[in-house]
Amino acid sequence: MKNPTNYRARLLELVPKLEGSTLQSRLVMAYVSLRCAQALGYKRDDFRRQRAVDRTEVLKNLMSDHDWPIGKTAPEAESDNMDLEAAYYFNNALLRIVFLTEIGLKLLFVNHMKVDPPDRDYVWLSRWYEGTFRKSLAWLSRARTEVNRFKHGRASGNKEERKFETMENGVNAFDELLLLMKAVADARRGSKCRGSHP
């Protein structure tokens, strides 16, 4: 598995090239969230696999505890709270990664084609990207499917297997996202260069 700590140098180079503080900050926060999940020992969403009554008890304890476990490391915080916090950071990264993918595809299309994207969905734009840039969005598409399952309430019960929940899944998606964001930055730079010459 790729290690999320190895992305720091790529981010330091890429972030200043991205247009707008929203893209920059959300990309950095996706990275920070992934790193926090890793630091807390996230492998997969073990909290979700607990019995509903046990999850409820952990959540009640978390809400009533005045000494918040956030940011603590074992053995300072209880294992269940750490599982919950690690899952929180992973899911936070996942949401940001999916958001950036959709925005990135639209920006890339505009900068590359010099027109607004057709009124098409993510699937059309992802196929355009894969065909034009010869890069895969397989992990990002899986991440998007997982977010949409959660967003639209299709995930139910703790027995249901998530298709995208491991740290390895997250790191693979983040790797694809960095390639997409690099293409966005390069297309933006290319359009500025072309625009500055008669």
LOSEVO-505116 format. One record per residue (C-alpha): residue number from 1; y, x, z. Coordinates in Angstrom, 1 decimal. Each point is the difference from the previous one (the first is absolute). Example, Ala and Ser with C-alpha at 12.3 -4.5 7.8 and 13.67 -1.06 7.14 Angstrom:
   nr   north    east      up
    1    -4.5    12.3     7.8
    2     3.4     1.4    -0.7
This chain:
   nr   north    east      up
    1     0.0     0.0     0.0
    2     3.5     1.1    -0.8
    3     2.1     0.7     3.1
    4     3.3    -1.9     0.2
    5     1.7     3.0     1.6
    6    -0.3     1.8    -3.3
    7     2.5    -2.4    -1.6
    8     3.1     1.3     1.8
    9     0.9     2.6    -2.6
   10    -0.4    -2.6    -2.9
   11     2.2    -2.5     1.9
   12     2.7     2.6     0.7
   13     0.2     0.7    -3.7
   14    -0.3    -3.6    -1.1
   15     2.2    -2.0     2.4
   16     3.4     1.4    -1.1
   17    -0.9    -0.8    -3.6
   18    -0.5    -3.7     0.7
   19     2.8    -2.4    -0.6
   20     1.2    -2.0     3.0
   21    -0.5     0.3     3.7
   22    -2.5    -2.9     0.0
   23    -2.6     1.8    -2.1
   24     0.6     3.2     1.9
   25    -0.2    -1.5     3.4
   26    -3.0    -2.2    -0.7
   27    -1.9     2.8    -1.6
   28     0.6     2.3     3.0
   29    -0.8    -2.8     2.5
   30    -3.3    -0.7    -1.8
   31    -0.9     3.7     0.4
   32     1.1    -0.1     3.7
   33    -2.1    -3.1     0.7
   34    -3.0     1.6    -1.7
   35     0.5     3.1     2.1
   36     0.3    -2.0     3.2
   37    -3.2    -1.8    -0.7
   38    -1.7     3.3    -0.7
   39     1.4     1.5     3.2
   40    -1.4    -2.9     2.0
   41    -3.4     0.6    -1.5
   42    -0.1    -2.9    -2.4
   43    -3.1     0.0    -2.2
   44    -0.3    -3.8    -0.6
   45     1.2    -3.2     1.6
   46    -2.3     0.0     3.1
   47     2.2    -2.3     1.8
   48    -0.7    -2.7    -2.6
   49    -3.8     0.4     0.7
   50     0.3    -0.9     3.6
   51    -0.9    -3.5     1.2
   52     2.9    -2.4    -0.1
   53     0.0    -0.4     3.7
   54     0.2     3.8     0.5
   55     2.9     0.3    -2.5
   56     1.9    -2.8     1.7
   57    -0.4     1.8     3.4
   58     1.3     3.3    -1.5
   59     3.0    -1.8    -1.5
   60     0.8    -1.8     3.3
   61    -0.2     3.3     1.9
   62     2.2     1.6    -2.6
   63     2.7    -2.7     0.3
   64     0.0     0.0     3.8
   65    -0.1     3.7     0.4
   66     3.4     1.5     0.9
   67    -1.2     3.5    -0.7
   68    -0.4    -0.3    -3.7
   69    -2.8     2.1    -1.5
   70     1.9     0.6    -3.2
   71     0.2     3.7    -0.9
   72    -2.4     1.0     2.8
   73    -3.2     1.9    -0.7
   74    -3.4    -0.2     1.7
   75    -0.7     0.0     2.8
   76     3.5    -1.4     0.8
   77    -0.6    -3.3    -1.7
   78    -3.1    -2.1     0.0
   79    -2.3     0.3    -3.0
   80     0.4    -3.6    -1.1
   81     3.8     0.3     0.0
   82    -0.2     3.2    -2.0
   83    -2.3    -1.7    -2.5
   84     2.5    -2.8    -0.3
   85     3.0     2.4    -0.4
   86    -1.9     2.1    -2.6
   87    -0.8    -3.2    -2.0
   88     3.6    -1.0     0.3
   89     1.3     3.2    -1.5
   90    -2.7    -0.1    -2.8
   91     0.9    -3.5    -0.9
   92     3.7     0.8     0.1
   93    -0.6     2.8    -2.5
   94    -2.2    -2.3    -2.1
   95     2.8    -2.6    -0.3
   96     2.6     2.6    -0.9
   97    -2.3     1.7    -2.6
   98    -0.6    -3.4    -1.7
   99     3.7    -0.8     0.0
  100     0.9     3.3    -1.5
  101    -2.7    -0.3    -2.6
  102     1.4    -3.3    -1.3
  103     3.6     1.2     0.1
  104    -0.9     3.3    -1.5
  105    -1.8    -1.5    -3.0
  106     3.0    -2.2    -0.8
  107     2.5     2.9     0.3
  108    -2.2     2.2    -2.1
  109    -0.3    -2.6    -2.7
  110     3.8    -0.4    -0.1
  111     0.7     3.7     0.0
  112    -2.7     0.8    -2.5
  113     0.4    -2.9    -2.4
  114     3.7    -0.7     0.5
  115    -0.6    -3.7     0.3
  116    -0.9    -2.3     2.9
  117    -3.7    -0.5     0.4
  118    -1.4    -3.1    -1.6
  119    -0.5    -2.9     2.4
  120    -3.5     1.2     0.7
  121    -1.9     0.7     3.2
  122    -1.2     3.1     1.7
  123    -3.2     0.2    -2.0
  124     1.9     0.2    -3.3
  125     2.4     2.7     1.3
  126    -2.9     2.0     1.5
  127    -1.8    -0.1    -3.3
  128     3.1     1.1    -1.8
  129     0.4     2.9     2.5
  130    -3.6     1.1    -0.3
  131     0.1    -0.1    -3.8
  132     3.4     1.7    -0.3
  133    -0.3     2.6     2.6
  134    -3.8     0.5     0.1
  135    -0.1    -0.3     3.8
  136    -2.1    -2.3     2.0
  137     1.2    -2.6     2.5
  138    -3.5    -0.9     1.2
  139     0.7     0.7     3.7
  140     3.5    -1.7    -0.1
  141    -1.6    -3.0    -1.6
  142    -2.5    -0.2     2.8
  143     2.8     0.3     2.5
  144     1.9    -2.8    -1.7
  145    -3.0    -2.2     0.1
  146    -0.5     0.6     3.7
  147     3.7    -0.8     0.7
  148    -0.1    -3.2    -2.0
  149    -3.2    -1.1     1.8
  150     1.8     0.5     3.3
  151     3.3    -1.5    -1.3
  152    -1.6    -3.1    -1.4
  153    -2.4    -0.6     2.9
  154    -3.2     0.7    -1.9
  155    -1.2     2.4     2.7
  156    -1.7    -1.9     2.9
  157    -2.2     0.9     2.9
  158    -0.9     3.4     1.1
  159    -3.3     0.1    -1.8
  160     1.6     0.1    -3.4
  161    -0.1     3.5    -1.5
  162     3.3     1.3    -1.2
  163    -0.1     1.7    -3.4
  164     2.8     2.4     0.9
  165     0.2     1.1     3.6
  166    -1.0     3.7     0.5
  167     2.4     2.9     0.3
  168    -1.6     1.5    -3.1
  169     0.9    -3.2    -1.9
  170     3.6     0.3     1.2
  171     0.3     3.7    -0.8
  172    -1.4    -0.6    -3.5
  173     2.5    -2.8    -0.6
  174     2.9     2.2     1.3
  175    -1.0     2.7    -2.4
  176     0.2    -2.4    -2.9
  177     3.3    -1.3     1.3
  178     1.5     3.5     0.0
  179    -1.1     0.4    -3.7
  180     1.7    -3.3    -0.8
  181     3.2     0.9     1.9
  182     0.1     3.4    -1.8
  183    -0.2    -1.9    -3.3
  184     2.8    -2.3     1.2
  185     2.2     3.0     0.9
  186    -0.8     1.9    -3.2
  187     0.8    -3.1    -2.2
  188     3.3    -0.5     1.9
  189     0.9     3.7    -0.5
  190    -1.0    -0.3    -3.7
  191     2.1    -3.0    -0.5
  192     3.0     1.7     1.6
  193    -0.5     3.0    -2.3
  194    -0.3    -2.1    -3.1
  195     3.0    -2.1     1.1
  196     2.2     3.1     0.4
  197    -0.4     1.2    -3.6
  198     1.7    -1.7    -3.0
